[in-house]
């Protein structure tokens, strides 16, 4: 009897890194659960395309992963889970002194609370088989901090600490937990940059270009399929920048 395909949950999957990761995991034969808060029709179409192209099952769900009730609703439709990829997140550029409390809490909910809600629901599913992988998408700013992005930097620094602590907690159960700290990746999150800013930023990167979502997706897949002894790591993908 053939063993069932592995299943991966990828949050924030309608575009950018999330969508590239969904395509790479589908190509590798994973069944997928994909979520997004906005752009659901686009996600639904992408999911149907992945099913047709790779012959996997692909369930698209609209959910705000920073909302506890939405996350619990998503997990009612997941009987088993092999890989959790916490990719959903938002950025905010501006002076801290001008930031509202609502904006602060929105960043923390989308980038950090989402990891708590998904992991809390995913861990019992993984404990049933004493296996699984949890991968959190972080940023180099979580280590170094960025001017005008204090809330974002703080949230990603917290994700890094969350990753290391949870890795220690789950290691006895053979569930590795790692994070991918991205540098400048060519996604819509950076679309607010002017051409001049993009050129100046690119010149700081030793590889002389932005990374691509496909490159990050490849690292995520490699991490998901790495030996379980790889755990508690913040894996930087930044072209030698930081």
Backbone torsions as a table, in degrees:
resi	resn	phi	psi	omega
1	UNK	NA	133.3	179.2
2	UNK	-72.2	139.0	177.0
3	UNK	-72.4	148.9	179.7
4	UNK	-66.0	151.8	176.0
5	UNK	-65.0	151.6	174.8
6	UNK	-72.0	154.2	-178.2
7	UNK	-119.7	134.5	178.4
8	UNK	-123.7	136.5	171.5
9	UNK	-101.6	123.2	179.6
10	UNK	-121.8	118.4	179.9
11	UNK	-93.0	155.1	-178.3
12	UNK	61.4	48.6	-167.0
13	UNK	-102.3	9.5	-175.2
14	UNK	-80.4	-13.9	-177.0
15	UNK	-162.5	176.5	171.6
16	UNK	56.0	-136.9	-177.2
17	UNK	-60.8	-41.3	-178.2
18	UNK	-62.1	-44.8	-179.7
19	UNK	-68.4	-42.0	177.5
20	UNK	-62.0	-37.8	179.0
21	UNK	-67.7	-40.5	177.3
22	UNK	-59.8	-43.7	179.8
23	UNK	-64.2	-40.8	-177.9
24	UNK	-68.9	-40.0	178.9
25	UNK	-70.6	-35.9	175.6
26	UNK	-63.2	-42.3	177.2
27	UNK	-59.9	-33.7	179.7
28	UNK	-82.4	-0.6	173.7
29	UNK	96.1	15.2	178.3
30	UNK	-85.4	139.6	162.5
31	UNK	-74.6	149.6	-170.6
32	UNK	-129.0	144.4	162.3
33	UNK	-117.5	120.8	-174.9
34	UNK	-118.1	135.8	179.5
35	UNK	-126.1	155.5	168.8
36	UNK	-154.7	157.7	177.4
37	UNK	-88.3	-42.9	178.0
38	UNK	-117.2	179.3	175.3
39	UNK	56.6	38.2	-175.2
40	UNK	-66.3	-38.3	180.0
41	UNK	-61.6	-39.5	176.5
42	UNK	-62.4	-44.1	179.4
43	UNK	-62.9	-41.4	-179.8
44	UNK	-60.8	-42.1	178.8
45	UNK	-67.2	-40.1	178.3
46	UNK	-64.0	-40.2	179.4
47	UNK	-62.9	-43.0	178.5
48	UNK	-63.4	-38.0	178.3
49	UNK	-65.4	-39.3	178.5
50	UNK	-66.9	-39.2	177.0
51	UNK	-60.2	-46.6	-177.6
52	UNK	-67.4	-38.0	-174.8
53	UNK	-76.3	-39.9	-171.4
54	UNK	-113.9	-5.2	177.3
55	UNK	70.4	27.3	177.5
56	UNK	-107.2	166.1	173.4
57	UNK	-88.5	137.5	-174.6
58	UNK	-142.3	108.3	-178.1
59	UNK	-101.2	122.1	178.9
60	UNK	-101.5	131.6	-178.6
61	UNK	-133.4	139.1	175.3
62	UNK	-93.1	123.3	-176.6
63	UNK	-161.5	144.8	170.7
64	UNK	-92.5	107.6	-173.8
65	UNK	-73.7	-7.6	171.9
66	UNK	-88.7	4.0	179.1
67	UNK	-110.5	120.0	-176.0
68	UNK	-57.2	-44.1	-177.6
69	UNK	-63.5	-40.3	178.9
70	UNK	-64.4	-42.0	-179.9
71	UNK	-64.5	-43.6	178.2
72	UNK	-60.9	-38.1	178.1
73	UNK	-64.7	-41.0	177.7
74	UNK	-60.0	-43.5	-174.4
75	UNK	-74.5	-13.6	172.6
76	UNK	-66.8	-16.6	-178.5
77	UNK	-105.0	12.6	-178.6
78	UNK	-121.4	100.0	-179.9
79	UNK	-76.7	-28.0	178.2
80	UNK	-149.3	154.3	-176.1
81	UNK	-149.5	131.3	179.3
82	UNK	-104.1	-35.3	-176.8
83	UNK	-137.3	129.7	173.0
84	UNK	-113.2	124.2	178.4
85	UNK	-119.1	106.5	-179.5
86	UNK	-86.9	90.7	-177.2
87	UNK	-105.6	-23.2	-176.5
88	UNK	-58.3	136.8	179.4
89	UNK	-177.9	163.9	178.5
90	UNK	-135.8	159.1	178.5
91	UNK	-115.9	164.8	176.0
92	UNK	-150.3	124.4	179.3
93	UNK	-112.9	125.9	179.3
94	UNK	161.9	165.4	178.7
95	UNK	-67.0	139.3	179.1
96	UNK	-59.3	-37.8	-176.9
97	UNK	-65.1	-19.7	179.8
98	UNK	-98.0	-1.2	-175.0
99	UNK	-83.1	135.3	177.8
100	UNK	-83.1	161.1	176.2
101	UNK	-61.5	-36.3	180.0
102	UNK	-64.1	-41.9	178.5
103	UNK	-65.5	-42.0	177.5
104	UNK	-57.7	-50.6	-177.2
105	UNK	-67.6	-30.4	177.1
106	UNK	-64.8	-43.1	178.5
107	UNK	-63.1	-47.3	-178.2
108	UNK	-65.4	-36.7	179.5
109	UNK	-66.4	-46.9	-176.2
110	UNK	-69.1	-37.9	-171.4
111	UNK	-95.3	-30.0	-174.8
112	UNK	-116.0	-51.5	179.6
113	UNK	-56.9	-36.0	179.7
114	UNK	-58.1	-39.8	178.3
115	UNK	-64.5	-41.7	178.3
116	UNK	-61.5	-49.4	-176.6
117	UNK	-63.9	-44.8	-178.3
118	UNK	-69.2	-43.0	-179.5
119	UNK	-65.0	-40.9	-180.0
120	UNK	-60.2	-35.1	178.5
121	UNK	-82.8	-30.8	-176.2
122	UNK	-78.7	-33.9	-173.7
123	UNK	-57.7	-45.8	178.6
124	UNK	-59.1	-35.1	177.9
125	UNK	-66.0	-39.3	-178.8
126	UNK	-75.9	-31.7	179.8
127	UNK	-65.4	-24.4	179.4
128	UNK	-60.6	-32.9	-178.2
129	UNK	-112.7	1.9	-176.3
130	UNK	50.0	45.3	178.3
131	UNK	-157.2	167.3	179.7
132	UNK	137.9	169.1	178.2
133	UNK	-138.6	136.9	173.5
134	UNK	-120.5	126.2	-178.6
135	UNK	-129.5	121.0	179.6
136	UNK	-104.9	132.9	179.2
137	UNK	-89.4	117.8	-176.4
138	UNK	-116.2	-155.8	-176.8
139	UNK	-152.1	153.5	174.6
140	UNK	-60.9	-24.9	178.3
141	UNK	-68.0	-18.4	175.4
142	UNK	-67.5	-22.8	177.1
143	UNK	-98.4	-41.5	-170.8
144	UNK	-102.7	-24.1	-177.5
145	UNK	77.3	147.5	-179.6
146	UNK	-132.7	130.8	172.6
147	UNK	-59.2	140.6	-179.5
148	UNK	73.4	2.7	177.8
149	UNK	-135.9	48.1	-174.6
150	UNK	-65.2	-47.1	-178.3
151	UNK	-63.4	-44.5	178.4
152	UNK	-61.4	-46.5	179.7
153	UNK	-61.2	-43.6	-179.8
154	UNK	-63.2	-40.9	-179.0
155	UNK	-66.0	-39.8	-179.3
156	UNK	-75.3	-31.8	172.4
157	UNK	-62.6	-39.0	176.9
158	UNK	-66.5	-37.7	176.3
159	UNK	-60.8	-40.4	177.9
160	UNK	-62.0	-45.8	179.2
161	UNK	-66.0	-40.2	176.0
162	UNK	-56.8	-45.4	-178.6
163	UNK	-61.8	-48.2	-177.9
164	UNK	-64.9	-41.5	-179.0
165	UNK	-68.7	-44.1	-179.3
166	UNK	-67.3	-32.1	176.7
167	UNK	-60.2	-42.7	177.4
168	UNK	-63.5	-40.1	-177.3
169	UNK	-66.8	-36.6	-173.3
170	UNK	-99.5	-7.1	-179.5
171	UNK	-56.3	-42.4	178.7
172	UNK	-62.3	-20.0	179.3
173	UNK	-97.5	9.3	175.8
174	UNK	63.5	39.9	178.0
175	UNK	-121.8	94.8	179.4
176	UNK	-67.8	145.7	176.9
177	UNK	-130.5	122.1	179.9
178	UNK	-137.5	165.8	175.8
179	UNK	-127.9	148.2	174.4
180	UNK	-108.7	113.9	-179.6
181	UNK	-94.5	106.6	-175.4
182	UNK	-85.7	143.9	168.2
183	UNK	-85.9	-139.1	179.9
184	UNK	-84.0	111.7	179.4
185	UNK	-109.6	140.4	-174.5
186	UNK	-78.5	80.6	179.0
187	UNK	-128.1	175.7	-179.7
188	UNK	-66.1	-18.9	178.1
189	UNK	-62.4	-24.9	179.2
190	UNK	-101.4	11.2	-176.9
191	UNK	-69.2	-16.4	179.9
192	UNK	-74.6	-12.3	-178.6
193	UNK	-75.0	138.6	174.6
194	UNK	-73.6	164.4	177.4
195	UNK	-58.8	-39.0	179.3
196	UNK	-64.1	-42.6	178.7
197	UNK	-66.2	-39.8	179.1
198	UNK	-63.2	-42.6	179.6
199	UNK	-64.4	-42.7	-179.8
200	UNK	-64.9	-39.9	179.8
201	UNK	-67.8	-41.3	-179.8
202	UNK	-61.8	-36.6	-179.4
203	UNK	-66.0	-20.7	178.0
204	UNK	-80.3	-16.9	-174.4
205	UNK	-91.3	121.0	-178.0
206	UNK	-53.9	-32.6	-180.0
207	UNK	-80.2	-4.2	172.8
208	UNK	62.4	33.4	174.6
209	UNK	-165.9	163.7	172.1
210	UNK	-78.2	154.9	173.1
211	UNK	-75.1	165.7	178.4
212	UNK	-111.2	151.7	175.5
213	UNK	-56.3	-35.2	179.6
214	UNK	-63.4	-36.6	178.5
215	UNK	-65.8	-42.3	177.9
216	UNK	-64.9	-41.6	179.3
217	UNK	-59.3	-38.5	179.2
218	UNK	-64.9	-40.7	177.9
219	UNK	-66.0	-38.5	178.9
220	UNK	-62.7	-45.3	178.7
221	UNK	-63.1	-43.5	178.8
222	UNK	-61.1	-37.9	178.8
223	UNK	-68.4	-39.6	179.5
224	UNK	-64.3	-28.5	-176.0
225	UNK	-107.3	9.3	178.7
226	UNK	-74.9	161.4	174.4
227	UNK	-57.1	150.1	-175.0
228	UNK	-65.8	-14.8	179.4
229	UNK	-70.1	-15.6	173.1
230	UNK	-82.9	99.9	-179.7
231	UNK	-152.3	153.8	179.7
232	UNK	73.7	21.0	-175.0
233	UNK	-106.3	144.8	171.2
234	UNK	-105.2	102.0	-172.5
235	UNK	-92.9	116.7	-174.0
236	UNK	-90.9	132.0	177.9
237	UNK	-126.6	93.7	-171.4
238	UNK	-145.4	13.4	178.1
239	UNK	65.9	23.0	178.9
240	UNK	83.8	15.4	-172.2
241	UNK	-73.3	-53.1	-174.4
242	UNK	-105.3	NA	NA
